[in-house]
Amino acid sequence: GPELKRAQDAVTFSLPALFESSPAAAGAISRLFVYSLPFDHFNDLPRKIQVVDAKEILRVARWYLDPGRMLIVGVGDAEAIVPKLRELELGPLEVIGPGGS
């Protein structure tokens, strides 16, 4: 959908910043060696980013993320947020007020 396209474009269009200065370029190039990446990695990366689809993102998220070990932090008006969080039935809910009370 449009959210995925925006995210792909944001990552792709930010790649030139990796080479904006000598230290940034050195850092980017060092990644090739640290992670044993091919020398054409940065040439191929925009295409690889653009072909990722939502199905692949979901597959990887399911592999790496364990919802049972995740925390959700909501900040704002507890009277508005808490009822909506309870509706989601995400597990125990702890409300911490200003100053940690």
SERO-4910 file (N, C-alpha, C, O; in steps of 0.05 Angstrom, whole numbers):
BEGIN
 pado doro    nc1    nc2    nc3   cac1   cac2   cac3    cc1    cc2    cc3    oc1    oc2    oc3
  Gly    A     16    -24      0      0      0      0     17     25      0     41     24     -3
  Pro    A      4     47      3     19     73      3     38     76     26     59     89     23
  Glu    A     32     64     49     51     66     72     77     52     65     99     62     71
  Leu    A     75     28     53     99     13     46    116     29     26    140     31     28
  Lys    A    103     40      6    117     55    -15    131     80     -2    154     86    -10
  Arg    A    117     93     16    130    116     29    154    107     45    175    121     44
  Ala    A    152     85     59    175     75     75    198     67     57    221     73     63
  Gln    A    192     53     35    213     45     16    227     70      4    251     71      3
  Asp    A    211     90     -3    223    114    -15    239    129      6    261    140     -1
  Ala    A    230    130     31    245    144     51    273    131     55    293    145     57
  Val    A    273    105     56    299     91     59    316     95     34    340    101     36
  Thr    A    305     90     11    320     93    -14    331    121    -17    354    124    -24
  Phe    A    314    141    -13    323    169    -17    343    179      4    356    199      1
  Ser    A    345    164     27    364    172     47    392    160     42    411    168     56
  Leu    A    394    141     24    420    128     19    442    147     11    465    143     20
  Pro    A    437    167     -6    459    185    -12    472    199     12    495    207     11
  Ala    A    457    202     33    468    214     58    491    197     69    507    208     84
  Leu    A    492    172     62    513    155     72    540    163     60    561    155     70
  Phe    A    540    180     40    564    188     26    568    218     25    583    229      9
  Glu    A    553    233     42    554    262     41    581    274     51    588    296     43
  Ser    A    595    260     68    620    270     78    640    247     77    633    224     74
  Ser    A    665    254     80    686    233     80    682    214    103    684    189     99
  Pro    A    677    223    128    673    204    149    648    186    145    648    162    151
  Ala    A    627    198    134    602    182    128    608    161    107    600    138    110
  Ala    A    622    169     86    629    150     65    647    128     76    644    104     69
  Ala    A    666    135     92    684    115    104    668     95    121    673     71    120
  Gly    A    648    105    136    631     88    152    615     69    134    613     45    140
  Ala    A    604     80    113    588     63     94    606     42     81    598     18     80
  Ile    A    629     50     73    647     30     59    657     10     79    660    -14     72
  Ser    A    661     18    104    671     -2    124    650    -24    129    657    -46    135
  Arg    A    624    -17    125    603    -37    129    606    -60    109    599    -83    115
  Leu    A    616    -53     85    621    -74     65    639    -96     76    635   -120     71
  Phe    A    660    -87     90    679   -106    101    670   -119    127    673   -143    131
  Val    A    658   -103    144    648   -114    170    628   -136    166    628   -156    180
  Tyr    A    609   -131    147    587   -150    143    591   -168    118    573   -181    109
  Ser    A    616   -168    107    622   -184     83    602   -180     61    592   -200     49
  Leu    A    596   -155     55    578   -148     34    592   -146      7    616   -139      7
  Pro    A    579   -151    -15    592   -147    -41    598   -118    -46    585   -100    -35
  Phe    A    618   -112    -63    626    -85    -68    604    -69    -82    604    -44    -80
  Asp    A    586    -82    -96    564    -68   -109    539    -66    -92    517    -60   -101
  His    A    542    -71    -66    519    -71    -47    503    -45    -49    478    -46    -52
  Phe    A    515    -22    -49    501      3    -48    488      9    -76    469     24    -77
  Asn    A    499     -2    -97    487      1   -124    461    -15   -125    441     -6   -137
  Asp    A    461    -39   -114    438    -57   -115    417    -51    -94    394    -59    -97
  Leu    A    424    -38    -73    406    -34    -50    380    -20    -57    359    -29    -48
  Pro    A    380      2    -72    354     14    -78    334     -5    -92    311     -5    -85
  Arg    A    344    -20   -111    327    -39   -125    316    -60   -105    292    -68   -106
  Lys    A    334    -70    -88    325    -91    -69    305    -80    -49    286    -94    -42
  Ile    A    308    -55    -41    288    -42    -23    261    -40    -36    241    -45    -24
  Gln    A    261    -32    -62    236    -27    -76    220    -52    -82    196    -50    -86
  Val    A    233    -75    -83    219   -100    -90    208   -114    -65    193   -134    -68
  Val    A    215   -106    -41    205   -118    -17    175   -113    -15    166    -90    -19
  Asp    A    159   -134    -10    130   -130     -8    121   -135     21    136   -145     38
  Ala    A     96   -129     26     85   -131     53     86   -160     63     90   -164     87
  Lys    A     83   -179     46     84   -207     54    111   -214     65    114   -228     85
  Glu    A    132   -205     52    160   -210     61    165   -195     88    178   -207    105
  Ile    A    155   -171     91    159   -157    116    145   -172    139    157   -174    160
  Leu    A    121   -181    134    107   -196    154    122   -222    162    124   -229    185
  Arg    A    133   -236    142    148   -260    147    172   -255    165    177   -270    184
  Val    A    187   -234    159    211   -227    174    203   -218    202    216   -225    222
  Ala    A    182   -202    204    172   -193    230    164   -217    248    171   -217    272
  Arg    A    151   -236    236    143   -259    252    167   -276    261    167   -288    282
  Trp    A    188   -275    245    213   -290    252    228   -277    275    237   -290    293
  Tyr    A    230   -250    274    246   -236    294    231   -224    318    244   -220    339
  Leu    A    206   -219    315    191   -206    337    174   -225    352    159   -241    340
  Asp    A    176   -225    378    160   -242    396    140   -224    411    148   -212    431
  Pro    A    115   -223    403     96   -206    416     93   -212    446     86   -194    461
  Gly    A     98   -236    454     97   -243    483    118   -230    500    116   -229    524
  Arg    A    139   -219    487    161   -206    501    162   -176    496    181   -163    505
  Met    A    143   -166    482    143   -138    474    127   -121    495    109   -131    508
  Leu    A    135    -96    497    121    -77    513    110    -55    495    122    -48    475
  Ile    A     87    -45    503     75    -22    489     74      1    508     64     -2    531
  Val    A     84     23    500     85     47    517     66     67    504     70     75    481
  Gly    A     47     76    520     29     98    511     34    122    528     36    120    552
  Val    A     36    145    516     40    170    530     18    189    523     12    194    500
  Gly    A      6    200    544    -15    220    539    -36    218    560    -31    209    583
  Asp    A    -60    226    553    -83    227    571    -92    198    577   -104    185    560
  Ala    A    -87    189    601    -93    161    609   -123    155    606   -131    133    598
  Glu    A   -140    175    611   -169    170    609   -177    164    580   -196    150    576
  Ala    A   -162    175    561   -169    170    533   -155    144    523   -166    130    506
  Ile    A   -130    139    532   -114    117    522   -121     90    534   -123     70    519
  Val    A   -124     89    560   -128     64    574   -152     48    564   -148     24    559
  Pro    A   -175     60    560   -197     43    550   -192     31    523   -200      8    518
  Lys    A   -179     46    506   -173     35    479   -152     12    480   -154     -7    466
  Leu    A   -133     15    498   -113     -7    502   -126    -32    513   -120    -54    505
  Arg    A   -144    -28    532   -158    -51    544   -175    -66    523   -176    -91    523
  Glu    A   -187    -51    505   -202    -64    483   -185    -82    466   -195   -102    455
  Leu    A   -160    -76    463   -142    -92    446   -134   -118    460   -124   -136    446
  Glu    A   -138   -121    486   -132   -145    501   -103   -154    495    -98   -177    487
  Leu    A    -84   -136    499    -56   -142    494    -42   -154    518    -19   -162    516
  Gly    A    -55   -156    541    -43   -166    565    -45   -147    587    -61   -127    586
  Pro    A    -31   -152    609    -32   -134    633    -26   -105    625     -9   -100    608
  Leu    A    -39    -88    639    -35    -59    634    -27    -45    660    -40    -49    680
  Glu    A     -6    -30    658      3    -15    682      3     14    675     15     23    655
  Val    A    -10     30    691    -10     59    687      8     72    706      6     68    731
  Ile    A     27     88    696     46    103    712     41    132    708     43    142    685
  Gly    A     35    146    729     29    175    727     54    192    727     76    181    728
  Pro    A     50    218    726     72    237    727     90    231    752     80    227    774
  Gly    A    115    233    748    134    228    770    137    199    778    149    192    798
  Gly    A    126    181    762    129    152    767    109    141    787    112    119    797
  Ser    A     88    156    793     68    146    813     47    130    800     29    120    814
***
